[in-house]
Amino acid sequence: MNADELRTGLERISTQVLEQGQKAHTRIDELQAQVDAVEKKYGPGATRTAANTAARVSQIAGSLKDSTQLQAFKSGEAKEARVVINSYGTKATVVSDGATPSITPFAQTVAGITAPLFETPTLESLLPHAQMGTGKIEWTREAAGADWTGAVQAEQGDAKKQAAVTFENLSANASTIAVYIKASEQALDDSSGLAAYIEQRLSDGIAVGTEAQILNGTGTNGQMSGILLTGNHVALNTTGLAAGATGLDRLRRARTQVRNAFGRANAVLLNPNDAEDLDLIKDSEGRYILGGPSSGAPAALWGMQPVETTAIEEGDFVALDTQRSATIYDRQELVLTIGRDGDDLTKNLITIRAEVRKTLAVNRPALIVVGSFASA
């Protein structure tokens, strides 16, 4: 078939469509019944009227007649014609804001669980560690007041100076620091990552509990003998300090006191609120004494590293030689145990427990100086 025959055929089709449009007016009632049936089953909701149906037939015919692509094909300027017929009726807009018609989007699930923050323990990492072979350690330390200083012999045959020293035997049992939680098997199976989350939170809880024991353990009822317990430290000697001595003055005196005990204070434990007060100290011209807000890491205090911890009461501080004042003895590192307890089996429950065993041995109380900012 050549191009002339194609154009002739297409013109005939166009004429037939126009004729069908005219005939459609005589069949409106019949078409309306059919349209209503189709609309009820498939349509977007609005019932079509007879006038709309007739207008639609005319619209299709008009689209063919007025198509520029069809005219170009008929004239031989194009090899093919593409006529777009608009959809019947008003298009519905799909939105996600609750209007009709609407689609409710599925929420994106973020993996994992966002947890509240724990204290960030630091003191345990500053002190040296050693292993315990049993559940109890015993050690001997030199009591305070020893005199080892050599003296000159005045004359040959005179008695030489004798050292004055006493020793004391100490012991400590390993403290068990533990925490556990129960969870159902279904929850652990159904919630991805829940088991790992629980294990991490239990581990964090053990670290916080250990820090509290190192500082505040009472030495009774299975507790550690903590740094702040009487006999494990010395008090700040304020003799000679001016009446208006500042907090920085007191910290300097604590460093001196440790040095006079033949140690080197390399850290000072502070409550976060006291650390802030020190950072905000200004001179008479409004300039920050300790570096200011652009200094980055907390400024050293007389050469001592500031260690912020909520385990120490606000208003108190501890200056210490972390390398020689005390030792942490580890009997059992952190262990996570999963098992059943009591009637857990019949209840589909699993017990997850975290536990450590360790103790603190204060070797040289004179290298741990405890002071207060209260009267500064």
Disulfide bonds with the S-S distance in Angstrom:
none
